[in-house]
């Protein structure tokens, strides 16, 4: 049994990881201010964990949370594409200060094991598809607010690796690729498509539904169900090498037009795409090479056809939880 701190543990990925770590027999502490997380996500394990309310930007709060643990999983961050554009200063504030505070606290308290959640956004436009972990990390335009997210993750990786060489016994970094599932938040493409389609269906009871999409819908992503993401992180934690970087995802590539069509089909409807301008900085294709983690025993088990319907159903049933405009 290990004593583990998970920052951002009431977030979507964080809470799923917390449950897996508890199930594995570990003593888990969560640090979160619930600004984007939700206590409901931890309801199943609330009696099995220690929850500490605090902001990862507060050095003392992080120091107090790290005290007494053997291992830190750092996931606290501001995710969601709309935030990259609307609040890039907040994205960087949480990302950079949070990482600095975690590293400083671990060093101060001699905690030698660190797991960092990074992102596929560190590549921006990958040079090859599928993309492996050796692809260059890029901020193509510092004036574009979108890159606040990827830039902050690159800084976090640099800190984890370079401090890790000297002050940590084991540092592991995972780069998730488009993780989805019920209660993932409302700022991502799947919940946004699901709720827009529901609204369109109500407005157009018959015939094809007009459905707006950025660009021509040919952009692709490889969606990884949260259960597979957690499975991959646990494999990495068990078998990954010090300073190792691992993709967690699937190789099933789908276009945004296909994704919208799948959600419509689940509702028993057809759509007519309406093209709209895409914001600058989007990536045309994204699909990871997961061979490195597969060699350790990782195997995705939830194809999109299986994971998408219950995710869409959750958003249709829980629309009232969406943040108010």
C-alpha positions, -999 to +999 in steps of 0.1 A: +000+000+000+012+035-009+001+068+005-008+089-026-018+125-031-039+132-063-041+169-071-072+178-091-087+146-077-124+157-080-119+164-117-130+140-144-098+121-150-086+127-114-116+111-098-114+081-121-078+076-111-086+081-074-111+053-076-086+030-093-059+037-067-083+031-039-094-002-055-058-012-057-055-009-020-037+025-016-044+053+009-055+083-012-056+120-003-072+145-028-063+181-031-088+202-050-107+234-047-137+221-067-136+251-089-139+228-119-141+194-101-172+181-084-176+162-051-203+140-067-175+123-088-159+110-056-192+100-038-185+062-043-152+065-024-158+095-001-154+073+030-122+057+017-102+089+010-090+121+027-102+152+009-083+184+014-099+216+001-072+239-014-059+257-044-029+242-061-015+277-066-012+281-028+023+269-018+013+262+018-018+243+008+002+221-015+030+216+011+004+206+037-013+182+013+020+165+003+031+160+039+030+124+049+025+108+014+049+086-006+038+096-041+021+125-059-001+123-090-004+159-103-035+164-124-047+198-113-051+220-144-077+240-163-089+219-192-115+226-219-108+242-252-131+272-246-110+281-216-078+281-237-092+310-257-112+328-230-089+326-199-054+318-210-039+337-181-058+314-157-047+283-176-011+293-172-015+306-136-029+272-125-006+252-147+028+268-140+023+278-103+007+245-095+036+225-110+062+246-093+044+242-059+042+205-063+079+201-072+089+224-043+067+205-018+080+171-029+116+183-027+110+199+007+094+168+022+116+143+003+087+127-016+105+108-044+077+095-067+058+118-090+033+111-118+024+140-141-006+143-164+005+160-196-015+163-228-015+156-265-018+194-269+020+196-264+024+186-301-001+211-316+002+199-352+020+166-350+046+159-378+034+124-383+002+104-377+001+082-357+023+103-334+048+087-310+063+102-278+095+115-296+076+141-317+088+177-310+068+197-285+058+230-301+042+264-293+038+276-329+024+311-320+028+325-285+003+353-294-025+327-299-043+321-265-050+285-274-014+276-268-016+286-231-027+251-224+000+232-244+026+257-233+019+252-197+020+214-201+054+217-219+067+237-189+054+211-165+071+183-184+104+201-185+102+206-148+092+170-141+121+157-161+148+181-152+141+182-114+133+145-117+169+136-127+183+152-095+156+151-068+132+122-075+136+085-076+108+079-101+090+103-124+064+092-149+046+114-174+014+103-193+000+122-223-038+115-226-054+118-260-090+131-260-104+113-230-142+111-227-169+096-206-200+105-185-195+137-164-164+148-183-174+185-180-193+206-205-165+224-223-156+195-247-167+185-281-187+154-272-209+170-246-213+201-267-223+181-298-247+160-277-265+190-262-266+210-294-281+180-312-307+176-285-317+212-289-318+209-327-340+178-325-365+197-303-366+226-328-368+203-358-390+173-350-388+159-385-363+158-413-325+163-413-312+184-384-291+214-394-259+210-374-231+237-372-196+224-373-162+241-373-147+240-407-158+211-430-159+185-402-128+166-415-107+173-384-100+139-367-094+128-331-089+095-314-112+093-284-101+073-254-127+062-229-118+072-193-118+036-182-090+029-208-072+060-197-071+048-161-061+013-172-032+028-190-020+050-161-021+020-138+000-001-162+025+028-165+026+032-127+034-005-123+059-009-151+070+024-165+106+035-163+120+066-144+116+098-165+094+078-190+068+095-211+038+074-223+009+080-246-025+068-233-052+066-259-066+046-287-057+043-324-093+046-335-094+078-355-127+095-362-136+128-379-158+155-363-184+150-390-184+112-382-187+120-345-217+142-350-233+116-372-228+089-346-245+111-319-273+119-343-278+082-351-280+074-314-309+098-313-324+082-344-319+112-365-298+124-395-279+157-398-270+182-424-237+198-416-235+236-417-199+248-420-187+276-397-152+292-395-128+273-372-107+292-346-071+296-354-047+270-339-068+239-342-051+206-352-063+188-383-055+153-372-046+136-339-040+100-333-014+085-310+011+057-314+005+037-282+030+010-289+053+021-260+026+015-234+013-016-252+047-032-247+040-029-209+007-046-212-018-018-220-047-026-243-077-003-249-110-022-243-137+004-251-142+014-287-161+046-294-192+026-306-194+012-270-184+042-250-202+070-268-239+061-263-238+060-225-218+092-225-243+110-247-272+096-226-256+110-194-255+145-209-290+143-222-301+133-187-280+158-168-282+189-189-293+208-158-257+205-144-243+226-172-228+259-161-251+288-166-242+313-192 
